[in-house]
Amino acid sequence: MLQKVPFVDLVAQHQPIQDEVNRAVMAVLTKANFILGSEVEQFEQEFAAYCGTPHAVGVDSGLSALKLALEAYGIGPGDEVIVPANTFIATAAAVTFTGAKVVLVDIRPNSYNLDPERVEAAITPRTKAIIPVHLYGTPAPMDEIMDIARRHNLIVIEDACQAHGAYYQDKRAGSLGHAAAFSFYPAKNLGAAGDGGILVTNDEQVAEKVRAMRNCGQKEKYHHITTPYNHRLDTLHAAVLSVKLRRLDGWNEARGERARLYNRLLVGSGVVTPEVPANTVPVWHLYVIRAANRDGLKDYLAERGISTALHYPIPIHTQPFYQNLGYREGDFPITEQYAKQILSLPMYAELPLEAVEYVADAIQHYVSERQVALPV
Ligand SMILES: *Cc1c(COP(=O)(O)O)cnc(C)c1O
C-alpha cells in the first residue's frame, strides 16, 4: 500500500507547541519591540549556555554569522580560507563576501567532513582560517583540525549550521573552535519562523565586534565604529526560538532513535549507512546513505510516495558561480564520487517509526527485486 512520507514536516513540529509559540509571538506583537527587544538578549543567553560558550550574538542567517565571524577576525582580501568541498554553498560564500579566497579541501573517505591530512597539505603562507563543517549533524574531526590550526596559527570557525546540540567528546558543537555559526532556517534542527542565525564564541572582543556590525556598526546610537551592516535577529524569531530551544534535546533524541532504526533495518540492503565517529553524538540533521544506483533508487522511492533529497548534488567547485576558483572536475575525487551516490532519507523528530520501516522496506525491495546490490 502506498504511504506518503514527506522529507520533513514542519507542521507536525508546530502542532504540539502551537499555544506556547502563539503566546510568545503575541507578547512581542503587544509590546511592539520588534528590533533587538529583550527577547533577543534572553535567547542569546540561553543559546550561549546551551552551547557552553560565554557569548552569543543573534543575526539574520547562518550565512551572516559566518561572514561576520570571518570579518571580525580581520579576514579579507589577500587571505585564504580552507573550506570543505562537500558543503552547502553558504560556507564558501561567506568567505567570498569578505574578499578572501576560498580554498577547497576534499572530505575524509567514509565520512562527509573535512579530511585533516588534506587540510594540512592545502595550507600556504596566506592561509588565515579553516571552516570545518559539521555536515548532516556529525561533528568534524576537531582535535586534528585544532591541532593543525595551533601549529599554523590559524583561526577555526565552525560551520555548525546543521549541528545544534551535537557533541564532540563532552563539548557541544559550537564550543570547539574560536567561533561558530548556527542557522535557524526553519528546517534546521532548531528553526525560526523564517530566517535567523547566531554566532557563538569564547572571544569577547569578537562578540562585541559582531554585535556592533550586525546593528549598523554602532555601539551607541548613531556612533558607527565598524562596518555598518544590518544583520539583526528579529525579536519575533528570538521569542519563537526560546520556546523551541527547550525542546531541542528531545527532538534530537527522537532523530537519533530514527537514525538507529534506519541503520538496523538497512543492514544487508546494499546501501552504505552513515558512520558515527568515536566520541561524537550526531544530531541527524540529515540521514544520508550512499547507493551505487542512486538515481534509480530515488525514483523507485518516489513512486512509493517517499520524498528524498540530495545534499548536495553539485560540489562547490563545479558550480557555475565558482568557476573562477580555477578548479576542475577530478580535483576532489571523494566529494565528486559521493555526490553521485548520496541520498538523504526522510528525517525529522516526528517521523513515525512505521514510516522509517516503510522506507527501509522499500530500499530492501528495490535491491532484491533488481539484484543490484552493487558495491559502492
Ligand atoms: C543552512 C546552512 C548554512 C546557512 O544558513 P542560512 O541560515 O540559510 O544562511 C550554512 N552552512 C550550512 C552547512 C548549512 O546547512
The ligand as an SDF file (V2000), in Angstrom:
LIG
                    3D

 15 15  0  0  0  0  0  0  0  0999 V2000
   21.9160   26.1580    6.3410 C   0  0  0  0  0  0  0  0  0  0  0  0
   23.3760   26.2130    6.2160 C   0  0  0  0  0  0  0  0  0  0  0  0
   24.0960   27.4160    6.1410 C   0  0  0  0  0  0  0  0  0  0  0  0
   23.4770   28.7740    6.0040 C   0  0  0  0  0  0  0  0  0  0  0  0
   22.3830   29.0430    6.7030 O   0  0  0  0  0  0  0  0  0  0  0  0
   21.3580   30.1920    6.2680 P   0  0  0  0  0  0  0  0  0  0  0  0
   20.7140   30.4910    7.5650 O   0  0  0  0  0  0  0  0  0  0  0  0
   20.4350   29.5850    5.2710 O   0  0  0  0  0  0  0  0  0  0  0  0
   22.1330   31.3300    5.7300 O   0  0  0  0  0  0  0  0  0  0  0  0
   25.4700   27.3590    6.1340 C   0  0  0  0  0  0  0  0  0  0  0  0
   26.1260   26.1930    6.1330 N   0  0  0  0  0  0  0  0  0  0  0  0
   25.4830   25.0210    6.1640 C   0  0  0  0  0  0  0  0  0  0  0  0
   26.2770   23.7640    6.1760 C   0  0  0  0  0  0  0  0  0  0  0  0
   24.0890   24.9830    6.1830 C   0  0  0  0  0  0  0  0  0  0  0  0
   23.4600   23.8160    6.1850 O   0  0  0  0  0  0  0  0  0  0  0  0
  1  2  1  0
  2  3  1  0
  2 14  2  0
  3  4  1  0
  3 10  2  0
  4  5  1  0
  5  6  1  0
  6  7  2  0
  6  8  1  0
  6  9  1  0
 10 11  1  0
 11 12  2  0
 12 13  1  0
 12 14  1  0
 14 15  1  0
M  END
$$$$
